Amino acid sequence: MPYKISSTSLSEVIILEPQVFGDDRGLFFESFNQYDFNQATGLDVKFVQDNHSKSSKGVIRGLHYQIQHPQGKLVRVTQGSVFDVAVDLRRSSPNFGKWVGTELSAENKRQLWVPPGFAHGFLVTSESAEFLYKTTDYWYPEHERTLLWCDKIMGIHWPLDGEHNLSEKDSNGKILAEADLFN
């Protein structure tokens, strides 16, 4: 199997680790194959957009989601490391309001599947990080929402080491009690 699958405390959020082939010349791995992804996860999703960001240490991006046209995301880091977080925003879910976080890095080559109905964000823990993600729907700025990264009710344990840096949009995110949510 090309992926090793690991579960998280939120069953719909999945960690995928690709099979890496290495020798004294370097390494090779297939970072994505639609058929293998579907077989490994049991999901039948279609990705329509790839995004790439670069951020410096202490940058927090998120927690983002689209209230209409919700996006599933397959995320990974190609340079550096991040602490990546997914929050269940589906009112009907037994895990509503719960979060899961994991380290993604160029070194561990892990990928995280964040399903539609979840908010997503990350903190850069290395000097800089390049972050890639595939989405199952297009970006619609009018439907984008931001959940406040430091909402005390959710209690996300960000591994902050010194200063952090947020955009104005992310600084002004809504707490869970005031956010637009999924059914």
Secondary structure, DSSP 8 states (H G I E B T S, - for coil): --EEEEE-SSTTSEEEEE--EEETTEEE-----HHHHHHHH-------EEEEEEEETTBEEEEEEESSS---EEEEEEESEEEEEEEE-BTTSTTTT-EEEEEEETTT--EEEE-TTEEEEEEE-SSEEEEEEEESS---GGGEEEB-TT-TTT-------S--B--HHHHT-B-GGGS--B-
